[in-house]
């Protein structure tokens, strides 16, 4: 009976050691997966940031081009530009006034 009890204790101690090893392996795998996922997320965020910057630069260039084009049209037709601005102001005033 003493041999059986001793063997059972040894088996339980070995089982505890094996479980501790398994738990450490699971912890290591989880940490590796976390690091890999974080790395992928950072790379994706970097690519997304580059895309946003690119679109922002394009929008800025388009806006500057449109403003320059509008400036040239105003300079080439100042009278028409003043009349257009006046007409838009009158329409906007009527719309805002009718809402009261």
ABEGO torsion letter per residue (X at the ends): XAAAAAAAAAAAAAAAAAAAAAAAAAAAAAAAAAAAAAAAAAAAAAAAAAAAAAAAAAAAAAAAAAAAAAAAAAAABAAAAAAAAAAAAAAAAAAAAAAX
